[in-house]
Amino acid sequence: MRILLVMSHILDAIREAIEKGDKSRYRIWKDLGISESHLSKLMRGERGLSIEAAERLAAYLDLEITIRPKKRKEQ
């Protein structure tokens, strides 16, 4: 279930970038072809994104999604 937790952090970062960014939601869905309804549901936390859509949206917002090994606690 770790992947779901990580994806929720990615979606939170995307939502925050949209809220704080200079591009309107209208401009985003027009430029990327994401439906207005889907983007609205994403912003309300009612819907997620496919990995491909999350990557496209992150790149559009000048964000980078990084996957790395989990840091281990020293014993």
C-alpha positions in Angstrom: 0.0 0.0 0.0 3.0 2.3 0.1 2.5 3.3 -3.5 -1.0 4.7 -2.7 0.5 6.9 0.0 3.2 8.2 -2.3 0.6 8.9 -5.1 -1.5 10.9 -2.6 1.5 13.1 -1.9 2.1 13.6 -5.6 -1.6 14.6 -6.1 -1.3 17.0 -3.1 1.7 18.6 -4.6 0.0 19.0 -8.0 -3.1 20.5 -6.4 -0.9 23.0 -4.4 1.0 24.0 -7.6 -2.3 24.6 -9.4 -3.7 26.7 -6.6 -0.5 28.8 -6.2 0.3 28.9 -9.9 -0.3 31.6 -12.5 -2.2 29.4 -14.9 -6.0 29.2 -14.6 -7.7 25.8 -14.4 -9.3 26.6 -17.7 -5.9 27.1 -19.3 -4.6 23.9 -17.8 -7.5 21.7 -19.1 -7.4 23.3 -22.5 -3.6 23.0 -22.9 -3.5 19.4 -21.6 -6.8 18.0 -22.8 -7.8 17.0 -19.3 -11.6 17.4 -19.0 -12.9 20.3 -16.9 -14.9 17.9 -14.9 -11.9 15.7 -14.2 -9.7 18.6 -13.2 -12.4 19.9 -10.8 -12.8 16.5 -9.2 -9.1 16.2 -8.8 -8.9 19.6 -7.1 -11.7 18.6 -4.7 -9.9 15.3 -3.9 -12.7 13.2 -5.4 -10.6 11.8 -8.3 -7.0 10.8 -9.0 -4.9 10.8 -12.1 -3.3 8.0 -14.1 0.5 8.0 -13.8 0.7 9.3 -17.4 -1.7 12.2 -16.7 0.2 13.0 -13.4 3.5 13.1 -15.3 2.0 15.4 -18.0 0.4 17.7 -15.5 3.6 17.8 -13.3 5.8 18.7 -16.3 3.3 21.4 -17.3 3.5 22.8 -13.8 7.3 22.6 -13.8 7.3 19.9 -11.2 9.4 16.7 -11.2 8.2 13.4 -9.9 11.0 11.4 -8.4 10.9 7.8 -7.3 13.8 6.7 -5.1 14.6 3.9 -2.7 13.2 4.3 0.8 15.8 5.5 3.3 16.5 2.9 5.9 16.7 3.7 9.6 20.2 3.1 11.0 20.3 0.4 13.6 
